[in-house]
Amino acid sequence: MKILYVATVLSHICQFHLPHLQMLKEQGHEIHVAAHDNLAVKNGLQLLYADRHIEIPFERSPHDPRNIAAYRRLRALLDKEHYDIIVCNTPVGGILTRLAALKSRKQGTRVIYITHGFHFYKGSSKKNWILYYPLEKAMARLCDIVITINNEDYQFAKKHFPGMVEHIHGVGVRENRYHPATEAEQAEMRRAEGLSKDDFVVICTGELNRNKNQATLISAAALLKNKIPNLKVLLAGNGPKEQDLRRQIEAAGLENVVKLLGYRTDLEKLIPAVDVVVSCSKREGLPLNIVEAMLCRKPVVASVNRGNSELVDHGVTGYLQQPEDVKAFAKHIFHLYKDKSLAERMGEAGCRKAQSYTAAAVKKELSSILSLIPETKDMSAIQKQLWKTEQEILDVIDKVCVENGLRYSLGYGTLLGAVRHGGFIPWDDDVDVMMPREDYERLIKIWPTAAPEGYLLETERMFDDYVNNFLKIRKDHTTYLQFESERKASHHTG
């Protein structure tokens, strides 16, 4: 198949999706990537496993008018290439791709949206809920599968979003890169960074921005510099807050304690040699830096948010506190400095938990999701055959109801399609029928004798593993799976 990955910036694909691209390439698929190329400021970050990169001039701000040109270029690309699957990511890239792919979906392209953390979540502002929740819910109708990377988002979307919602454990950390190191290896790593074996090293990785909140760690370092005389705090990353953080470091007299490393692509040569990994982020989907730390058997001191809280078990694999609680960060870092055996136990526990978030584990999850998509370009033919069969079933329902004086009407998407499209909605895949309760009960009773042979009526009264609270009518010798839970049920075939 020909598969397109889309993101606002190319570094997103390189940082988070290379394990996915590697898996798809090994399976023999043709891989294209569409994004704005920002790798010049990412210090050696490279795009691997892709057959082609297409420059799309996305801007991160959804209000930037230059995104209109990006949308037009992306739509022209989709019209030309006829992709089998499109996987879109990031807020701007995800929205513009789903809009640009409306025509492609009618022609059989399947669209997947991977959300790396909704902007609405437990504890977020009312403004975020008002703006982003209705938008994300509406946009979910414009793709075939929404994939979430943390459990909070998954449980919410599964309950409130239309269509198929799936879950993977993050984007996957390559365990061949991040793993524990021997004492000799750690000593060499420290030597390469100008660190001594006696230094107590704390690292925080991520873009230097307001959300990552490195300012809290710098303030905690100011409280600890006299308690931990050999304290070294490393900040890996670049970003818009760099100069503000440098001024904060200078004002606190921490020039010999806190070091800005810039953007690094070789953190696997450093993480195994540190003592504690810290994250002060205000918002995280499912942070790679914490999984990387856990795979290297390092304790984690992190802020409370849905991504960090899913990974860090307070008092077991590390500590959690509010993002702005400088004293709590300082207290827990100092606790790990004083109690080396506790730090080792937390590191061991974290490494065990992190196994579900490795690249190998996530690739299996993603492969399972992609297996739900038929390997054919002519998806429109499959959809038309589905509609033809459903029309036949509806004709039988109509005949039985008319002959027996039963009242019914079309409902939901089926009614909308009949009125607005004169048929089915282009993305609809079932028929919705509504009936008064007394007619509903009578239909169940008379169906075996009133309906022609080959049309099966099913209710929750007939099967122990039936997952719906409404009846379904199926045509014999057909197969259709609507819900995840029906994959193993015995009643999905006609």
C-alpha positions in Angstrom: 0.0 0.0 0.0 1.0 3.6 -0.4 0.9 5.4 3.0 1.2 9.1 3.8 2.3 10.4 7.2 1.4 14.1 7.8 2.5 16.4 10.6 2.9 20.2 10.9 6.7 20.0 11.2 9.1 17.2 10.0 10.8 17.0 13.3 7.6 15.6 14.8 7.8 12.6 12.4 11.5 12.1 13.1 11.1 12.3 16.9 8.0 10.2 17.4 7.2 8.1 14.4 10.4 6.5 13.0 9.5 3.1 14.7 6.2 3.2 12.9 7.8 4.1 9.5 10.3 1.3 10.0 7.6 -1.3 10.6 5.6 -0.2 7.6 8.7 -0.2 5.4 9.6 -3.7 6.5 6.1 -4.8 5.6 6.7 -3.6 2.0 4.7 -0.4 2.0 5.6 2.8 0.1 6.0 5.6 2.6 5.6 9.3 2.0 5.9 12.1 4.5 4.3 15.5 4.2 5.4 18.3 6.6 7.3 21.5 6.8 11.0 20.8 7.0 12.4 22.3 10.1 15.3 19.9 10.6 17.9 22.6 10.0 17.4 23.7 13.6 17.3 20.2 15.1 21.0 19.4 15.2 21.3 16.4 13.0 17.8 14.9 13.4 17.1 12.8 10.2 14.1 11.4 8.4 14.5 7.6 7.9 12.5 4.9 6.3 10.5 7.2 4.0 10.6 6.9 0.2 9.7 10.6 -0.2 9.3 13.8 1.7 6.9 16.5 0.4 7.3 20.0 1.7 4.0 21.4 2.9 4.4 24.9 4.4 2.3 24.4 7.5 2.4 27.0 10.3 1.9 25.9 13.9 -0.7 28.7 14.6 -4.1 27.7 13.3 -4.8 31.4 12.8 -1.9 31.9 10.4 -3.3 32.7 6.9 -0.4 30.9 5.3 -2.1 27.6 6.2 -4.5 28.3 3.4 -1.7 27.7 0.9 -0.6 24.7 2.9 -4.1 23.2 2.7 -4.2 23.8 -1.1 -0.8 22.2 -1.7 -1.8 19.2 0.5 -5.1 18.7 -1.3 -3.4 18.8 -4.7 -1.0 16.1 -3.4 -3.8 13.9 -2.3 -5.6 14.3 -5.6 -2.5 13.3 -7.5 -1.1 10.4 -5.4 -4.3 8.5 -4.4 -3.0 7.1 -1.1 -4.4 4.0 0.4 -3.9 5.2 4.0 -3.2 8.7 5.4 -1.9 9.0 9.0 -2.2 12.6 10.3 -0.7 14.1 13.5 -0.5 17.4 15.4 -3.3 19.9 15.7 -2.9 21.9 12.5 -1.6 19.0 10.4 -4.4 16.8 11.7 -7.2 19.3 11.0 -6.0 20.4 7.5 -5.3 16.9 6.4 -8.8 15.6 7.3 -10.4 18.5 5.5 -8.2 18.0 2.5 -8.9 14.3 2.4 -12.7 14.6 2.1 -12.7 13.7 -1.6 -10.0 11.1 -1.1 -12.1 9.2 1.5 -15.0 9.0 -1.0 -12.5 7.3 -3.4 -11.5 4.8 -0.8 -8.6 6.3 1.1 -8.6 5.5 4.8 -7.6 8.3 7.2 -6.2 7.8 10.6 -5.7 10.6 13.2 -3.2 10.0 16.0 -3.8 12.5 18.8 -0.7 13.1 21.0 -2.9 14.6 23.8 -6.1 16.5 23.4 -6.0 20.1 24.5 -9.0 19.5 26.7 -8.5 17.2 29.7 -9.2 16.8 33.4 -8.0 20.1 34.9 -7.7 22.1 31.7 -9.4 25.5 31.4 -13.1 25.9 30.4 -11.8 27.8 27.4 -10.0 24.7 26.2 -13.1 22.6 26.7 -15.3 25.1 24.8 -12.9 25.5 21.9 -11.3 22.1 21.4 -13.7 19.5 22.5 -16.5 20.3 20.0 -13.8 20.7 17.3 -12.1 17.4 18.0 -15.5 15.6 18.2 -16.6 17.1 14.9 -13.2 16.3 13.2 -13.5 12.6 14.4 -16.3 12.2 11.8 -13.8 13.1 9.1 -11.5 10.1 9.7 -11.9 6.3 9.9 -9.9 5.8 13.1 -8.8 8.0 16.0 -5.8 6.6 17.8 -5.0 7.9 21.3 -1.7 7.4 23.1 -2.8 7.7 26.7 -5.6 6.0 28.7 -7.4 9.2 29.8 -7.9 10.4 26.2 -8.8 6.9 25.1 -11.5 6.4 27.7 -13.0 9.8 27.0 -13.0 9.5 23.2 -14.3 6.0 23.2 -17.3 7.2 25.2 -18.0 10.5 23.5 -16.6 10.4 19.9 -18.2 8.9 16.8 -16.5 6.2 14.9 -13.7 3.9 15.8 -11.3 4.9 18.6 -8.2 2.8 19.3 -5.3 3.1 21.8 -1.6 2.5 21.7 0.9 2.9 24.6 2.6 6.0 23.4 4.5 6.2 20.1 7.1 3.7 21.3 10.7 4.1 22.6 13.4 2.1 20.9 14.6 -0.2 23.6 17.8 -1.0 21.7 18.8 2.7 22.3 17.5 3.2 25.8 18.6 0.6 28.3 20.6 0.3 31.5 24.4 0.8 31.3 27.2 -0.8 33.3 29.1 1.3 35.8 32.0 1.5 33.4 29.8 2.6 30.6 28.2 5.3 32.8 31.6 6.5 33.9 32.6 6.9 30.2 29.3 8.7 29.5 30.0 11.1 32.3 33.5 11.8 31.2 32.3 12.6 27.7 30.0 15.3 29.2 32.5 16.7 31.6 30.8 15.2 34.6 32.5 13.4 37.5 31.5 10.2 39.2 30.6 12.2 42.4 28.3 14.6 40.7 24.6 14.2 41.4 23.1 14.7 37.9 19.5 15.7 37.2 18.3 16.0 33.6 15.2 17.5 32.0 14.6 17.1 28.3 12.2 18.9 25.9 11.6 22.0 24.0 12.4 25.1 26.0 8.9 26.5 26.2 6.2 27.6 28.6 4.5 24.2 28.7 7.7 22.2 29.5 8.1 24.6 32.4 11.9 24.2 33.0 11.7 27.4 35.1 10.3 25.3 38.0 13.4 23.0 37.9 15.8 25.9 37.9 14.0 27.4 41.0 14.2 24.0 42.7 17.9 23.9 41.9 18.3 27.2 43.6 16.9 25.6 46.8 19.2 22.6 46.5 22.5 24.1 45.5 23.7 24.3 49.1 22.2 21.0 50.2 23.7 19.0 47.3 27.1 20.6 46.8 27.9 18.4 43.7 24.5 19.1 42.0 24.4 19.3 38.2 21.2 20.1 36.4 21.1 19.5 32.6 18.5 21.0 30.3 18.4 19.3 26.9 16.5 21.1 24.1 16.1 24.4 22.4 13.1 26.7 22.0 11.6 30.2 22.5 12.2 30.3 26.3 16.0 29.8 26.1 17.0 33.4 26.8 14.5 33.7 29.7 15.9 30.6 31.2 19.5 31.8 30.8 18.5 35.0 32.6 16.9 33.0 35.4 20.0 30.9 35.8 22.2 33.9 36.0 20.0 35.7 38.5 20.0 32.7 40.8 23.8 32.3 40.6 23.4 28.8 39.1 25.9 29.1 36.2 28.0 26.3 37.6 25.0 24.2 38.5 22.6 24.4 35.5 23.8 23.7 32.0 21.8 24.1 28.8 22.8 21.4 26.4 20.9 22.6 23.3 19.1 20.2 21.0 20.4 16.6 21.3 19.8 13.6 19.2 22.1 11.3 21.3 20.4 11.3 24.7 20.9 7.5 24.9 24.5 8.3 25.6 23.5 10.5 28.6 20.3 9.3 30.2 21.8 6.0 31.5 24.5 8.0 33.4 22.3 10.5 35.3 20.8 10.0 38.7 17.3 11.4 38.3 15.1 12.5 35.4 12.7 15.4 35.9 9.7 16.6 34.0 7.9 19.8 35.1 5.5 19.9 32.1 2.0 21.4 32.5 0.6 19.2 29.8 1.8 15.9 28.3 0.1 13.3 26.1 2.5 10.4 26.8 6.1 11.7 27.2 8.9 9.8 25.6 11.5 11.3 28.0 9.9 9.6 31.0 9.7 6.2 29.2 13.3 6.6 28.1 14.3 7.2 31.7 12.3 4.2 33.0 13.9 1.9 30.4 17.3 3.1 31.7 16.2 2.3 35.3 16.1 5.9 36.5 13.7 7.3 39.1 11.5 10.1 37.8 10.3 13.3 39.6 7.5 14.6 37.5 4.5 17.0 37.5 0.9 15.8 37.7 -0.7 15.6 34.3 -2.4 12.8 32.4 0.7 11.6 30.5 3.1 11.8 33.5 0.5 10.4 35.9 -0.1 7.3 33.6 3.6 6.5 33.7 4.8 7.5 37.2 3.4 5.6 40.2 3.9 8.0 43.1 6.3 6.5 45.6 6.9 3.4 43.4 8.6 4.5 40.2 9.1 8.1 41.2 7.3 11.1 42.6 4.5 13.3 41.4 3.7 16.9 42.3 2.0 20.0 40.8 3.9 21.7 38.0 4.5 24.9 39.9 5.4 23.3 43.3 9.0 24.2 43.5 9.5 23.0 47.1 8.0 19.6 46.3 10.3 19.1 43.4 13.3 20.1 45.5 12.2 17.8 48.4 11.8 14.7 46.2 15.0 15.3 44.3 16.8 15.7 47.7 15.1 12.5 49.0 16.5 10.5 46.1 20.0 12.1 46.6 20.0 10.9 50.2 18.5 7.4 49.6 20.4 5.6 46.8 18.7 2.3 47.5 15.3 3.9 47.1 16.4 5.4 43.8 17.5 2.0 42.6 14.2 0.3 43.6 12.2 3.0 41.8 14.4 2.6 38.8 13.8 -1.2 38.7 10.0 -0.8 39.1 9.9 1.8 36.4 11.9 -0.4 34.0 9.3 -3.2 34.4 6.4 -0.8 33.8 8.0 0.7 30.7 8.0 -2.6 28.8 4.5 -1.9 27.6 5.7 1.4 26.0 8.6 0.1 24.0 8.8 0.4 20.2 8.3 -3.3 19.9 5.1 -3.3 21.9 3.6 -0.3 20.2 4.5 -1.6 16.7 2.4 -4.7 17.5 -0.5 -2.5 18.6 -0.3 -0.3 15.5 0.0 -3.3 13.2 -3.1 -4.8 14.8 -5.0 -1.6 14.1 -3.9 -1.3 10.5 -4.9 -4.9 9.9 -8.5 -3.7 10.2 -8.1 -1.8 7.0 -8.7 -4.0 3.8 -5.7 -4.0 1.5 -7.4 -2.7 -1.6 -7.5 0.6 -3.4 -11.0 0.1 -4.6 -12.6 0.9 -1.3 -15.4 2.7 -3.1 -16.5 -0.6 -4.6 -16.6 -2.2 -1.2 -18.7 0.6 0.2 -21.1 0.4 -2.7 -21.5 -3.3 -2.2 -22.2 -2.7 1.5 -24.8 -0.1 0.7 -26.5 -2.4 -1.9 -26.7 -5.2 0.7 -28.1 -2.8 3.3 -30.7 -1.5 0.9 -31.8 -5.1 0.3 -32.2 -5.6 4.1 -34.1 -2.3 4.4 -36.5 -3.4 1.6 -37.2 -6.6 3.5 -37.9 -4.6 6.7 -40.2 -2.3 4.9 -42.1 -5.2 3.3 -42.6 -7.0 6.7 -43.7 -3.8 8.4 -46.1 -2.7 5.7 -47.7 -6.2 5.5 -48.1 -6.4 9.3 -49.1 -2.8 10.0 -45.9 -2.0 11.9 -44.8 1.7 12.2 -41.2 2.6 11.6 -39.0 5.5 10.4 -35.5 6.0 9.3 -33.2 7.7 11.9 -29.9 9.4 12.6 -27.4 9.2 9.7 -29.7 7.1 7.5 -32.4 9.8 7.7 -29.9 12.5 7.1 -28.5 10.7 4.0 -32.0 10.1 2.6 -32.9 13.8 2.9 -29.6 15.5 2.1 -28.0 13.0 -0.3 -30.9 11.0 -1.7 -29.2 7.9 -0.5 -26.5 7.1 2.0 -24.1 9.6 3.6 -20.8 9.0 1.8 -19.1 7.7 5.0 -22.1 5.8 6.5 -21.8 2.1 7.0 -25.1 1.0 8.6 -28.9 1.6 8.5 -30.7 3.1 11.4 -34.4 2.3 11.9 -36.6 3.6 14.7 -39.9 2.0 15.9 -42.4 2.5 18.8 -41.7 -0.1 21.5 -44.9 -2.1 20.9 -44.1 -2.4 17.2 -40.5 -3.3 18.0 -41.6 -6.1 20.3 -44.1 -7.4 17.7 -41.4 -7.3 15.0 -39.2 -9.6 17.1 -42.1 -12.0 17.6 -43.3 -12.3 14.0 -39.9 -12.0 12.2 -39.1 -15.8 12.0 -42.3 -16.4 10.0 -42.9 -13.1 8.3 -39.5 -12.4 6.8 -38.1 -14.3 3.8 -35.4 -16.9 4.3 -31.9 -15.6 4.7 -32.5 -12.5 6.8 -31.6 -13.0 10.5 -33.0 -10.9 13.4 -30.7 -10.8 16.5 -31.3 -9.3 20.0 -29.5 -9.4 23.3 -32.0 -12.1 24.4 -30.5 -14.6 21.9 -26.8 -14.4 22.7 -24.8 -14.1 25.9 -22.1 -12.1 24.2 -24.4 -9.8 22.3 -23.1 -6.2 22.9 -26.0 -4.0 21.9 -29.3 -3.1 23.6 -31.1 -2.9 20.2 -31.9 -5.6 17.6 -30.0 -6.1 14.4 -31.1 -7.7 11.1 -28.4 -9.3 9.0 -28.3 -11.0 5.6 -27.2 -14.6 5.5 -23.7 -15.4 4.0 -22.3 -11.9 4.8 -19.8 -10.7 7.4 -19.6 -7.3 9.0 -17.8 -6.3 12.2 -19.0 -2.9 13.6 -17.4 -2.8 17.1 -14.1 -3.9 18.6 -16.0 -6.2 21.0 -17.7 -8.1 18.1 -14.4 -9.4 16.6 -14.6 -12.5 18.8 -18.4 -12.8 18.9 -20.1 -15.8 17.3 -22.9 -13.8 15.8 -21.2 -11.4 13.4 -21.7 -13.6 10.4 -25.0 -13.9 8.5 
